[in-house]
């Protein structure tokens, strides 16, 4: 039996592809929603502050704080306005960057984030999601806030990374060669989380891999397939997030992580994720974890350079059963602490930094 070219393609290549939708190029979105000089000033200033903290030239603590993932742009804007005021107030002790996550890695099923599903209805309008994400990043920068994002899809950074001051590679992708290569070429400091089972060595290996040059397939700004040749990212670092219901924020766990970094001849610096397994996946326990970390800082611990905190306007979480009935300011993914508790946590961390500074 003879098949035409189009029939052969359908029979052989795309048997499980339901439809194809053209994707806007990064250049289209960048030209539509460009960085202004004011945006660039905040962006470069934020990256510089983070790099100085990682290098030990700045004794403040990096705090990446915000919703688990963005689902409501209006509520996120309100949160950003509140956090901007805290950034000014805490500037002497903390470098506050807003957590603005658009991609949600899933262990099995669930909502995959604003870029993938901006309408919260499973329609997967990715072009709209990318525009909403980029516009929100610019609005956060306008408030003078540096931005932290997790990068999941290796193409997404071409659309938004020029507005990001700090990046993260999650626990499920730290071991991925694709994401290690991606981290080696990103223009901002990048943290690699330990694996979900608690294995820290894979994060150390990721930092080492991201620190050297790579060549890999991707797209350029116009959306054209290209080979990307990277220089390596000397600002990569490990993030401790616990694993298998066991925490690793305590002094002994931090010391073990530092030993692994030292054995690989890497900079001895770690961030601590106050949520996930470090808080037993209970957001109400994040302040306790923060207090324990603050005690380590007060005791003179200098290898802890930053923390991550899941926080929103209201505490807890809610299910995405009826999008029209969602409570404003409450997460639809992981549970968060509310705003009032967030302010208390920031004060505790700032006090720890001050005590560390005085002890030194």
DOMARNU-9679 format. One record per residue (C-alpha): x, y, z; residue in three letters; residue number from 1. Coordinates in Angstrom, 2 decimals. Each point is the difference from the previous one (the first is absolute). Layout:
<sites>
[site [X; Y; Z]; "ALA"; NUM]
...
</sites>
This chain:
<sites>
[site [0.00; 0.00; 0.00]; "UNK"; 1]
[site [1.34; 3.46; -0.98]; "UNK"; 2]
[site [-0.47; 3.03; 2.28]; "UNK"; 3]
[site [0.23; 3.67; -0.90]; "UNK"; 4]
[site [2.40; 2.20; 2.00]; "UNK"; 5]
[site [-2.73; 1.53; 2.18]; "UNK"; 6]
[site [-1.68; -3.35; 0.66]; "UNK"; 7]
[site [3.34; -1.60; 0.85]; "UNK"; 8]
[site [0.77; 2.82; 2.48]; "UNK"; 9]
[site [-3.36; -0.47; 1.71]; "UNK"; 10]
[site [0.40; -3.79; 0.13]; "UNK"; 11]
[site [3.60; -0.04; 1.21]; "UNK"; 12]
[site [0.95; 3.27; 1.68]; "UNK"; 13]
[site [-2.97; 1.66; 1.67]; "UNK"; 14]
[site [-2.33; -2.81; 1.00]; "UNK"; 15]
[site [-0.52; 1.40; 3.49]; "UNK"; 16]
[site [0.06; 3.72; -0.82]; "UNK"; 17]
[site [-3.55; 1.31; 0.08]; "UNK"; 18]
[site [0.78; 3.47; -1.41]; "UNK"; 19]
[site [2.77; 2.50; -0.57]; "UNK"; 20]
[site [-0.31; 3.70; 0.94]; "UNK"; 21]
[site [2.64; 2.52; -1.12]; "UNK"; 22]
[site [2.03; 1.34; 2.92]; "UNK"; 23]
[site [0.91; 3.68; 0.10]; "UNK"; 24]
[site [3.74; 0.56; -0.22]; "UNK"; 25]
[site [1.93; 1.43; 2.96]; "UNK"; 26]
[site [0.84; 3.03; -2.15]; "UNK"; 27]
[site [-3.70; 0.76; -0.55]; "UNK"; 28]
[site [-0.70; 0.08; 3.74]; "UNK"; 29]
[site [3.18; 1.92; 0.84]; "UNK"; 30]
[site [-0.87; 2.67; -2.57]; "UNK"; 31]
[site [-3.63; 0.11; 1.15]; "UNK"; 32]
[site [0.96; 0.20; 3.70]; "UNK"; 33]
[site [3.54; 1.43; 0.12]; "UNK"; 34]
[site [2.22; 0.68; 2.98]; "UNK"; 35]
[site [0.29; 3.73; 0.66]; "UNK"; 36]
[site [3.14; 1.67; 1.37]; "UNK"; 37]
[site [-1.68; 0.05; 3.41]; "UNK"; 38]
[site [-0.75; -3.74; -0.21]; "UNK"; 39]
[site [3.60; -0.71; -0.99]; "UNK"; 40]
[site [1.33; 2.02; 2.91]; "UNK"; 41]
[site [-2.02; -2.04; 2.51]; "UNK"; 42]
[site [0.88; -3.24; -1.79]; "UNK"; 43]
[site [3.75; 0.57; -0.12]; "UNK"; 44]
[site [0.03; 1.43; 3.51]; "UNK"; 45]
[site [-1.83; -3.06; 1.31]; "UNK"; 46]
[site [2.29; -2.44; -1.75]; "UNK"; 47]
[site [3.00; 1.89; 1.33]; "UNK"; 48]
[site [-1.30; -0.17; 3.56]; "UNK"; 49]
[site [-0.63; -3.74; -0.24]; "UNK"; 50]
[site [3.45; -0.63; -1.46]; "UNK"; 51]
[site [1.63; 2.05; 2.77]; "UNK"; 52]
[site [-1.83; -2.02; 2.68]; "UNK"; 53]
[site [1.02; -3.28; -1.62]; "UNK"; 54]
[site [3.63; 1.14; -0.18]; "UNK"; 55]
[site [0.05; 1.15; 3.62]; "UNK"; 56]
[site [0.54; 3.66; -0.89]; "UNK"; 57]
[site [-3.43; 0.85; 1.45]; "UNK"; 58]
[site [-0.87; -1.42; 3.43]; "UNK"; 59]
[site [-3.77; 0.29; -0.44]; "UNK"; 60]
[site [-2.31; -2.96; -0.54]; "UNK"; 61]
[site [-1.72; -0.62; -3.35]; "UNK"; 62]
[site [-3.71; -0.68; 0.59]; "UNK"; 63]
[site [-2.04; -1.23; -2.97]; "UNK"; 64]
[site [-3.59; 0.33; 1.18]; "UNK"; 65]
[site [-3.41; -0.18; -1.62]; "UNK"; 66]
[site [-2.81; -2.32; -1.10]; "UNK"; 67]
[site [0.72; -3.63; -0.77]; "UNK"; 68]
[site [-1.10; 0.82; -3.55]; "UNK"; 69]
[site [-1.82; 2.90; -1.61]; "UNK"; 70]
[site [-3.63; -0.65; -0.94]; "UNK"; 71]
[site [-1.66; 3.39; 0.68]; "UNK"; 72]
[site [1.84; 2.95; -1.54]; "UNK"; 73]
[site [-1.95; 2.62; 1.95]; "UNK"; 74]
[site [0.69; -1.63; 3.38]; "UNK"; 75]
[site [3.66; -0.43; -0.97]; "UNK"; 76]
[site [0.25; 3.70; -0.83]; "UNK"; 77]
[site [-1.42; 0.89; 3.41]; "UNK"; 78]
[site [2.47; -2.34; 1.69]; "UNK"; 79]
[site [2.87; 1.57; -1.97]; "UNK"; 80]
[site [-1.00; 3.47; 1.20]; "UNK"; 81]
[site [0.12; -1.14; 3.61]; "UNK"; 82]
[site [3.31; -1.79; -0.48]; "UNK"; 83]
[site [1.57; 3.05; -1.65]; "UNK"; 84]
[site [-0.65; 1.97; 3.20]; "UNK"; 85]
[site [1.62; -2.77; 2.03]; "UNK"; 86]
[site [3.01; -0.03; -2.32]; "UNK"; 87]
[site [0.62; 3.66; 0.73]; "UNK"; 88]
[site [-0.50; -0.53; 3.73]; "UNK"; 89]
[site [2.25; -3.09; 0.24]; "UNK"; 90]
[site [2.67; 1.11; -2.44]; "UNK"; 91]
[site [2.79; 0.19; 2.61]; "UNK"; 92]
[site [-0.31; -3.69; 0.91]; "UNK"; 93]
[site [-1.92; -1.81; -2.76]; "UNK"; 94]
[site [0.05; -0.03; -3.77]; "UNK"; 95]
[site [-3.65; -0.71; -0.81]; "UNK"; 96]
[site [-0.85; -1.47; -3.39]; "UNK"; 97]
[site [-3.55; -0.91; -0.92]; "UNK"; 98]
[site [-0.76; -3.59; -0.87]; "UNK"; 99]
[site [-1.94; 0.19; -3.29]; "UNK"; 100]
[site [-0.38; -3.59; -1.18]; "UNK"; 101]
[site [-1.88; -0.71; -3.24]; "UNK"; 102]
[site [0.76; -3.69; -0.57]; "UNK"; 103]
[site [-1.11; -2.67; 2.45]; "UNK"; 104]
[site [1.76; -3.38; -0.23]; "UNK"; 105]
[site [-2.37; -2.81; 0.90]; "UNK"; 106]
[site [0.77; -3.39; 1.51]; "UNK"; 107]
[site [-3.06; -1.43; -1.75]; "UNK"; 108]
[site [-2.90; 2.25; -1.06]; "UNK"; 109]
[site [-1.23; 3.50; 0.78]; "UNK"; 110]
[site [0.02; 3.62; -1.12]; "UNK"; 111]
[site [3.29; 0.70; -1.79]; "UNK"; 112]
[site [0.29; 3.73; 0.54]; "UNK"; 113]
[site [-0.99; 3.35; -1.47]; "UNK"; 114]
[site [2.02; -0.34; -3.20]; "UNK"; 115]
[site [-1.50; -3.37; -0.85]; "UNK"; 116]
[site [-3.57; 0.72; 1.14]; "UNK"; 117]
[site [-0.61; 3.72; 0.61]; "UNK"; 118]
[site [-3.81; -0.32; -0.05]; "UNK"; 119]
[site [-0.03; -2.79; 2.64]; "UNK"; 120]
[site [-2.25; -2.08; -2.22]; "UNK"; 121]
[site [2.29; -2.51; -1.70]; "UNK"; 122]
[site [-0.02; 1.90; -3.30]; "UNK"; 123]
[site [3.83; 0.26; -0.02]; "UNK"; 124]
[site [0.12; 3.43; -1.66]; "UNK"; 125]
[site [3.78; 0.22; 0.20]; "UNK"; 126]
[site [0.36; 3.11; -2.16]; "UNK"; 127]
[site [-2.27; 1.94; 2.35]; "UNK"; 128]
[site [1.77; -1.50; 3.01]; "UNK"; 129]
[site [3.40; 1.18; -1.22]; "UNK"; 130]
[site [-1.31; 3.53; -0.54]; "UNK"; 131]
[site [-1.63; 0.11; 3.43]; "UNK"; 132]
[site [3.19; -1.27; 1.61]; "UNK"; 133]
[site [2.28; 2.51; -1.70]; "UNK"; 134]
[site [-2.34; 2.90; 0.71]; "UNK"; 135]
[site [-0.17; -0.92; 3.68]; "UNK"; 136]
[site [3.78; -0.21; 0.28]; "UNK"; 137]
[site [0.33; 3.52; -1.37]; "UNK"; 138]
[site [-2.61; 1.26; 2.46]; "UNK"; 139]
[site [1.89; -1.55; 2.92]; "UNK"; 140]
[site [3.27; 1.56; -1.20]; "UNK"; 141]
[site [-1.76; 3.37; -0.18]; "UNK"; 142]
[site [-0.50; -0.25; 3.77]; "UNK"; 143]
[site [3.75; -0.33; 0.49]; "UNK"; 144]
[site [-0.20; -3.71; 0.85]; "UNK"; 145]
[site [2.47; -2.57; -1.37]; "UNK"; 146]
[site [-1.71; -3.14; -1.28]; "UNK"; 147]
[site [0.68; -3.69; 0.60]; "UNK"; 148]
[site [-1.38; -2.69; -2.35]; "UNK"; 149]
[site [0.25; -3.76; -0.35]; "UNK"; 150]
[site [0.83; -1.16; -3.51]; "UNK"; 151]
[site [-1.65; -3.23; -1.12]; "UNK"; 152]
[site [-0.48; 0.06; -3.78]; "UNK"; 153]
[site [3.42; 0.65; -1.61]; "UNK"; 154]
[site [-1.56; 2.32; -2.61]; "UNK"; 155]
[site [-1.78; 2.29; 2.49]; "UNK"; 156]
[site [3.10; 1.99; 1.06]; "UNK"; 157]
[site [0.27; 1.54; -3.47]; "UNK"; 158]
[site [-3.34; 1.71; 0.69]; "UNK"; 159]
[site [0.47; 1.24; 3.57]; "UNK"; 160]
[site [3.54; -0.47; 1.33]; "UNK"; 161]
[site [1.07; 3.54; -0.89]; "UNK"; 162]
[site [-2.34; 1.15; 2.79]; "UNK"; 163]
[site [1.19; -2.51; 2.63]; "UNK"; 164]
[site [2.67; 0.66; 2.66]; "UNK"; 165]
[site [0.25; -3.49; 1.54]; "UNK"; 166]
[site [-0.95; -3.39; -1.38]; "UNK"; 167]
[site [-0.72; -3.44; 1.45]; "UNK"; 168]
[site [0.10; -3.53; -1.36]; "UNK"; 169]
[site [-2.43; -2.19; 1.90]; "UNK"; 170]
[site [0.50; -3.26; 1.86]; "UNK"; 171]
[site [-1.53; -2.06; -2.82]; "UNK"; 172]
[site [2.29; 1.48; -2.67]; "UNK"; 173]
[site [3.29; 0.55; 1.84]; "UNK"; 174]
[site [1.28; -3.34; -1.28]; "UNK"; 175]
[site [-1.00; 0.82; -3.59]; "UNK"; 176]
[site [2.89; 0.66; -2.34]; "UNK"; 177]
[site [-2.21; 2.37; -1.98]; "UNK"; 178]
[site [-0.57; 2.21; 3.05]; "UNK"; 179]
[site [3.64; -0.07; 1.05]; "UNK"; 180]
[site [0.93; 1.20; -3.48]; "UNK"; 181]
[site [-2.74; 2.60; 0.18]; "UNK"; 182]
[site [1.33; 1.25; 3.34]; "UNK"; 183]
[site [3.48; 0.35; -1.49]; "UNK"; 184]
[site [-1.29; 2.54; -2.50]; "UNK"; 185]
[site [-2.46; 2.04; 2.08]; "UNK"; 186]
[site [1.02; 3.59; 0.65]; "UNK"; 187]
[site [-0.92; 0.04; 3.70]; "UNK"; 188]
[site [1.05; -2.03; 3.07]; "UNK"; 189]
[site [-1.72; -3.40; 0.06]; "UNK"; 190]
[site [-0.79; -2.26; 2.94]; "UNK"; 191]
[site [-0.33; -3.79; -0.37]; "UNK"; 192]
[site [-2.21; -1.79; 2.53]; "UNK"; 193]
[site [0.90; -3.34; 1.50]; "UNK"; 194]
[site [-1.99; -2.93; -1.36]; "UNK"; 195]
[site [-3.45; -0.84; 1.40]; "UNK"; 196]
[site [1.46; -2.99; 1.86]; "UNK"; 197]
[site [2.37; 2.33; 1.84]; "UNK"; 198]
[site [3.13; -0.81; -2.02]; "UNK"; 199]
[site [2.21; 3.10; 0.13]; "UNK"; 200]
[site [2.85; -1.41; -2.09]; "UNK"; 201]
[site [-2.04; 0.30; -3.20]; "UNK"; 202]
[site [-0.45; 3.73; 0.69]; "UNK"; 203]
[site [3.74; 0.37; 0.60]; "UNK"; 204]
[site [0.62; -1.85; -3.27]; "UNK"; 205]
[site [-2.44; 2.36; -1.73]; "UNK"; 206]
[site [1.85; 3.06; 1.32]; "UNK"; 207]
[site [3.26; -1.46; -1.25]; "UNK"; 208]
[site [-1.47; -0.80; -3.43]; "UNK"; 209]
[site [-1.65; 3.41; -0.36]; "UNK"; 210]
[site [3.30; 1.69; 0.77]; "UNK"; 211]
[site [1.64; -1.11; -3.25]; "UNK"; 212]
[site [-0.73; 0.58; -3.68]; "UNK"; 213]
[site [-2.48; -2.07; -1.99]; "UNK"; 214]
[site [-1.50; -0.16; -3.48]; "UNK"; 215]
[site [-3.62; -1.05; -0.45]; "UNK"; 216]
[site [-2.97; 0.40; -2.31]; "UNK"; 217]
[site [-2.54; 2.75; 0.65]; "UNK"; 218]
[site [-1.50; 3.07; -1.66]; "UNK"; 219]
[site [1.30; 3.52; -0.46]; "UNK"; 220]
[site [-1.93; 3.23; 0.55]; "UNK"; 221]
[site [-1.74; -0.30; -3.37]; "UNK"; 222]
[site [-1.21; -3.51; 0.81]; "UNK"; 223]
[site [2.46; -1.59; -2.44]; "UNK"; 224]
[site [1.54; -3.33; 1.03]; "UNK"; 225]
[site [3.60; 0.59; 1.05]; "UNK"; 226]
[site [2.95; -1.54; 1.80]; "UNK"; 227]
[site [0.61; 1.94; 3.21]; "UNK"; 228]
[site [3.61; 0.17; 1.19]; "UNK"; 229]
[site [0.24; 1.00; 3.66]; "UNK"; 230]
[site [2.82; 1.39; 2.14]; "UNK"; 231]
[site [-1.02; -1.60; 3.29]; "UNK"; 232]
[site [-1.70; 1.58; 3.01]; "UNK"; 233]
[site [2.35; 0.73; 2.89]; "UNK"; 234]
[site [-2.94; 1.21; 2.12]; "UNK"; 235]
[site [-1.69; -3.40; 0.29]; "UNK"; 236]
[site [-0.75; -1.28; 3.52]; "UNK"; 237]
[site [-1.81; -2.73; 1.94]; "UNK"; 238]
[site [-3.46; 0.35; 1.54]; "UNK"; 239]
[site [-0.89; -2.31; 2.90]; "UNK"; 240]
[site [-3.71; -0.89; -0.02]; "UNK"; 241]
[site [-0.09; -3.24; 2.00]; "UNK"; 242]
[site [-1.22; -3.28; -1.42]; "UNK"; 243]
[site [-2.23; -3.00; 0.75]; "UNK"; 244]
[site [-1.60; 1.82; 2.91]; "UNK"; 245]
[site [3.41; 0.66; 1.57]; "UNK"; 246]
[site [1.37; 3.54; 0.43]; "UNK"; 247]
[site [3.54; 1.16; -0.77]; "UNK"; 248]
[site [0.01; 3.57; 1.32]; "UNK"; 249]
[site [1.72; -0.85; 3.31]; "UNK"; 250]
[site [3.64; 0.79; 0.71]; "UNK"; 251]
[site [1.18; -3.56; -0.53]; "UNK"; 252]
[site [-1.71; -0.25; -3.40]; "UNK"; 253]
[site [1.43; 3.36; -1.06]; "UNK"; 254]
[site [3.47; -1.18; 1.04]; "UNK"; 255]
[site [-0.38; -3.21; -2.03]; "UNK"; 256]
[site [-1.06; 1.96; -3.07]; "UNK"; 257]
[site [2.98; 2.32; 0.41]; "UNK"; 258]
[site [2.32; -3.03; 0.26]; "UNK"; 259]
[site [-1.35; -1.29; -3.33]; "UNK"; 260]
[site [0.60; 3.39; -1.60]; "UNK"; 261]
[site [3.51; 0.15; 1.43]; "UNK"; 262]
[site [0.78; -3.49; -1.31]; "UNK"; 263]
[site [-0.96; 1.17; -3.49]; "UNK"; 264]
[site [2.06; 3.19; 0.38]; "UNK"; 265]
[site [-3.13; 2.14; -0.25]; "UNK"; 266]
[site [-0.89; 3.20; 1.90]; "UNK"; 267]
[site [-1.27; -0.85; 3.49]; "UNK"; 268]
[site [-3.44; 1.61; -0.07]; "UNK"; 269]
[site [-3.56; -1.29; 0.30]; "UNK"; 270]
[site [-3.53; 1.31; -0.08]; "UNK"; 271]
[site [-2.73; -1.56; 2.10]; "UNK"; 272]
[site [-3.55; -0.54; -1.20]; "UNK"; 273]
[site [-2.18; 0.51; 3.08]; "UNK"; 274]
[site [-2.90; -1.89; -1.59]; "UNK"; 275]
[site [-0.38; -3.43; -1.63]; "UNK"; 276]
[site [1.49; -2.80; 2.11]; "UNK"; 277]
[site [1.83; 2.46; 2.24]; "UNK"; 278]
[site [-3.36; 1.01; 1.43]; "UNK"; 279]
[site [-1.63; -3.41; -0.39]; "UNK"; 280]
[site [-2.06; 1.54; -2.83]; "UNK"; 281]
[site [-1.90; 1.93; 2.68]; "UNK"; 282]
[site [0.19; 3.75; -0.71]; "UNK"; 283]
[site [-0.76; 0.81; 3.64]; "UNK"; 284]
[site [3.38; -1.48; 0.92]; "UNK"; 285]
[site [2.00; 2.31; -2.26]; "UNK"; 286]
[site [0.44; 2.62; 2.77]; "UNK"; 287]
[site [1.52; -2.68; 2.25]; "UNK"; 288]
[site [2.47; -0.95; -2.72]; "UNK"; 289]
[site [0.79; 3.67; -0.54]; "UNK"; 290]
[site [0.65; 0.41; 3.73]; "UNK"; 291]
[site [2.41; -2.96; -0.03]; "UNK"; 292]
[site [1.84; 1.46; -2.97]; "UNK"; 293]
[site [0.12; 3.42; 1.68]; "UNK"; 294]
[site [1.58; -1.67; 3.05]; "UNK"; 295]
[site [2.72; -1.46; -2.22]; "UNK"; 296]
[site [0.62; 3.43; -1.50]; "UNK"; 297]
[site [0.19; 1.53; 3.47]; "UNK"; 298]
[site [2.51; -2.69; 0.93]; "UNK"; 299]
[site [2.30; 1.23; -2.76]; "UNK"; 300]
[site [-0.88; -2.41; -2.83]; "UNK"; 301]
[site [1.19; 1.67; -3.20]; "UNK"; 302]
[site [-0.52; -2.78; -2.54]; "UNK"; 303]
[site [-3.78; 0.64; 0.06]; "UNK"; 304]
[site [-0.39; 2.74; -2.60]; "UNK"; 305]
[site [-3.75; -0.08; -0.59]; "UNK"; 306]
[site [-3.41; -1.49; 0.67]; "UNK"; 307]
[site [-3.17; -0.65; -1.97]; "UNK"; 308]
[site [-3.45; 0.59; 1.45]; "UNK"; 309]
[site [-3.48; -0.82; -1.33]; "UNK"; 310]
[site [-2.27; 2.89; 0.92]; "UNK"; 311]
[site [-3.15; 1.67; -1.32]; "UNK"; 312]
[site [-2.63; 2.47; 1.17]; "UNK"; 313]
[site [-1.96; -2.72; 1.84]; "UNK"; 314]
[site [1.27; -3.16; 1.63]; "UNK"; 315]
[site [-0.69; -3.56; -1.12]; "UNK"; 316]
[site [-1.09; -1.24; -3.40]; "UNK"; 317]
[site [-3.20; -0.77; -1.94]; "UNK"; 318]
[site [-1.00; -2.46; -2.70]; "UNK"; 319]
[site [-0.52; 1.06; -3.60]; "UNK"; 320]
[site [-3.46; -1.55; -0.28]; "UNK"; 321]
[site [-1.95; 3.13; -0.95]; "UNK"; 322]
[site [2.25; 2.82; -1.27]; "UNK"; 323]
[site [-2.83; 2.54; 0.30]; "UNK"; 324]
[site [-0.28; -0.72; 3.74]; "UNK"; 325]
[site [3.66; 0.26; 0.98]; "UNK"; 326]
[site [0.92; 2.02; 3.10]; "UNK"; 327]
[site [2.07; 3.04; -0.90]; "UNK"; 328]
[site [3.61; -0.15; 1.18]; "UNK"; 329]
[site [0.16; -3.71; 0.89]; "UNK"; 330]
[site [2.22; -2.54; -1.79]; "UNK"; 331]
[site [-1.41; -2.72; -2.24]; "UNK"; 332]
[site [3.20; -2.07; 0.13]; "UNK"; 333]
[site [2.13; -0.44; 3.15]; "UNK"; 334]
[site [-1.22; 1.60; 3.19]; "UNK"; 335]
[site [1.52; 3.35; 0.98]; "UNK"; 336]
[site [0.26; 2.10; 3.14]; "UNK"; 337]
[site [-2.07; 3.20; 0.04]; "UNK"; 338]
[site [1.30; 3.55; -0.19]; "UNK"; 339]
[site [0.08; 0.81; 3.73]; "UNK"; 340]
[site [2.01; -3.15; 0.75]; "UNK"; 341]
[site [2.30; 0.80; -2.91]; "UNK"; 342]
[site [0.91; 3.34; 1.54]; "UNK"; 343]
[site [0.79; -1.73; 3.29]; "UNK"; 344]
[site [2.24; -2.53; -1.78]; "UNK"; 345]
[site [1.87; 2.77; -1.81]; "UNK"; 346]
[site [0.66; 1.75; 3.31]; "UNK"; 347]
[site [1.32; -3.23; 1.56]; "UNK"; 348]
[site [2.36; -0.56; -2.93]; "UNK"; 349]
[site [1.17; 3.62; 0.09]; "UNK"; 350]
[site [0.71; -0.32; 3.71]; "UNK"; 351]
[site [2.09; -3.09; -0.70]; "UNK"; 352]
[site [2.03; 1.88; -2.59]; "UNK"; 353]
[site [0.58; 2.90; 2.40]; "UNK"; 354]
[site [1.15; -2.39; 2.71]; "UNK"; 355]
[site [2.39; -1.72; -2.42]; "UNK"; 356]
[site [1.40; 3.35; -1.01]; "UNK"; 357]
[site [0.48; 1.09; 3.62]; "UNK"; 358]
[site [1.66; -3.30; 0.93]; "UNK"; 359]
[site [2.44; 0.34; -2.83]; "UNK"; 360]
</sites>
